[in-house]
Amino acid sequence: MSTTQSERLRELLEPLVSSQGLDLEEISVDSVGRKRVLSVVVDSDTGADLDQIADVSRALSAKLDETDAMGEGEYTLEVGTPGAERPLKEHRHYVRALDRLAKFQLADGGEVVARILEVDDEGLDVEVPGVKGRKATSRRLAFSEIDKARVQVEFNRKDKKEEEA
C-alpha cells in the first residue's frame, strides 16, 4: 500500500473512528488472491466491545462506499482490536497496559520481561519478577531505552482481589 493511499485512508477514516469514541491504531491493505483486504485496528482506553466494533465497521463501510478511496474492484473490510499480545508503540498504549506483563527489547540489545507499574512522559516504572525464589525488583525504563515492547499473555496470574482475600 502506498503511503499516499495510507494517508488518504487515515484522513478519511480517523474522524469516523474518533466519533465512535475509539482511536484508529492501524490501517493495512493486503492482497489475498484477487481480492484485497482492508484491515482497520481500533482501540480505546477502556477497550472496544463487539457493539462498538460493529458500529464503527458500519460507519467505515458506508464512508468507503461513497468515496473512491479503495479504488475500483472488490475488497473486504475487517475491523478489530489489537489483540492480546498487542505491540506498545504510543504513550497511550503503555498507559492502557498498566499492571500488565510486557516484553521489552531494549536499544542496547538487552531484553526485559516486567510488569508495568507506572507511566509518565519520560518512561515507565516496571517490576521485574523474581526468578527461583528471588524477590521482584523495580526498574525504571526511559522510552528512549525501549526499541520494541509487546504485552504478554498471562494464563496463571492471580487477581489482586484473590491475593488479598
N, C-alpha and C positions, 0 to 999 in steps of 0.2 A: 504494500500500500504506500503510495507516495505521501510525502509529508504534507503536500498541499491538500490531498484528499482527507488525510487525518485531521488537519487543522480545520477544514471546512466542516467535516462531520462533528468535531468537537464544538465549534461555534454554533452549529445548528442544534445539537442535542443537549448541550450543557444547560441552557436555560430551562428546558423542559424537565430535565432530571432534578435541577435545583428547586423548581416549582413543586416537586413532589416531596421536598424535604430530604433529598439524598445528594450525595456527592458523586460526580462522574469520575471514576477511578481509572478506567482504561477503555480503549476502543481498538479493535483489530478487525481486519478483513482478511479472511483466508479463503483460498480456493479448495474446494472439495469436489474433485472431478470437474464437471462443467458448471457446477453451482458455486456461488460464493456465500460465505457465512460472515455476517456482521455480528461480532461479539461485543457486548457492552457490559462492563462491570461497574456496579453501583454499590454504595455503602453509606452508612451514616454513623454517628457516634453511638446510637442505640441499636445499630444493626438494621437490616431490612427484612420485613416479613413477606410472606408469599403474596398478600394482598397488595403491598406496595410495589413489589416486582411486577405483578400483573398490571397494575395501573400505569406504571411507567412504561411498560412494554407496549401497551395500547397507545399511549401518547406518542411514543417514538415511532411506532409503526405508521400512525396517521400522518405524522410530520414527514416521514420519509416518503410516503405515498404521494404527498402533494408537492414534493420537490424532485429534482433530478440528482440529488447528492450521491446516490448509488449508481447512477447511470442507467443505461438500458440493460435488460437481462434480469434473470431471476436471482434472488438471494434469499437467505434465511436470516431472520433476526433472532439472536439469542441474548437474553438479558439475565444476568445473575449477579451473585456476590463474590467477593474474593476467595472464599473457601476457608477451610480450617487452617491450612498452613500458609496463610497469606504473607506475602512479602511486605516488609516495612520500609517504605521509601520516603514518605512525607511525615512531618511533625505530627499531624493528626493521626497517622497510623500508629505511632508509638503511644500516643495518649489512649487510643482505643484498645491497645494491648496491655494496659496496666494490669498487673497481677498475673500476667501470662508468662509462660516459659518461652524464651526465644533463643535462636541460634544466631550468633553474631560472627561474621567473618570480618576480621579487623584489617585495616590498611597495612599493618606491619606483617601480615601473613598469618597471624595467630587466629585462634577460634575460641569463642566463649559461649557456653550454654548457661543462661541465667534467667532469673525471674525479674521482670521489670517492676520496680517499686515506685519510682517517681520520674516524671519527665518535666524538664523546663526548656527554656530557649537554647541553652548551650549543649545539653546532653541528657543523660539519664543515670539514675542510681539503680543498680541491679544487685541481686543476691545470687551468688554462685552456690549451688547446692553442694553440701559436703559429700565426700566420697569415702566409702569404707569406714563409717562411724565418725568421721570428722565433722566439725561444725560448719555450717554455711558461712560464707564470707561476703561482706559487702564490697562493692566496687563502683567506681564512677567511670562512665564511658562518655567521652565527648562525641558529638555527632561526627566531627572530623576524623575520629579514630575508626569509625564504622564504615566498612566497604559495602557489606550487604547484611541484611537481617531478615529473619523469617520466623514467624510464630511456630511453635512446636505443638503437636497434638499430645495431650496427656491422658492416658487411659486410667491410671491408678491414683489420680490426685484426690486427696481428701478435701472436702469442702471445709472452709474455716469454721462453719457452724458445727460440723461434726466434731472437729478437734476441740472446740470449746465446751461441748456437752459432756 
